[in-house]
Amino acid sequence: MSLKKASLLILLILLIDQVSKIYIKTHFMLGQEIDVLGWFRILFVENDGMAWGAKIPGSYGKIILTSFRIVAVSLISYWLWDTIRKKSPRILIISVSLILAGAFGNIIDSVFYGVIFDSSLGQIATLFADEPYGELLKGKVVDMLYFPMYSDILPNWVPLWGGEYFVFFAPVFNIADTAISTGFGLLVVFNKKAFPKDK
């Protein structure tokens, strides 16, 4: 797979990711939800930290996280270039391209969204707002894909969580997260094809 084709794949994912996020930001208030298929909903949330809502504490935590993401994207970019240069298996190049596109998509939110959008709390945000909600490198990542396939109170006989309200699958994510997860999933499933051992 050529660098040109890998770049086109990355650009396509980035375009879909950013268009979907900008649409959500400019049409939904924070917490607004639309039921699409019952088990699939559009739910607008913002992630101020890492996966699963984890955060680095302190006033510089967000800047540290964003800086780490920028370094990670630089390293993944080199990894992609190196795999193409070495004519590595197509599945490896596709996987790394997906991971890079997803990481870059979330970096755009973290770096720029704080200075181009105003708050979504109780209102629909404005793109290129006069009073943005944050600062450069302190933006929040937009998430909207929600798949609560099962949500109910668990029977009392269930160990540990019996009698408690339970949601499967609870995380809310975006297209960039999907690309990253798919890339890693392909590497796990097709590990032997992606990393063939020399004979």
Secondary structure as UniProt FT lines:
FT   HELIX           3..27
FT   TURN            30..31
FT   STRAND          33..35
FT   STRAND          41..47
FT   HELIX           51..53
FT   TURN            59..60
FT   HELIX           61..85
FT   TURN            86..87
FT   HELIX           90..108
FT   HELIX           109..113
FT   HELIX           114..116
FT   TURN            121..122
FT   TURN            136..137
FT   STRAND          141..146
FT   STRAND          150..153
FT   TURN            156..157
FT   TURN            159..163
FT   STRAND          165..168
FT   STRAND          172..173
FT   HELIX           175..189
FT   HELIX           191..194
//
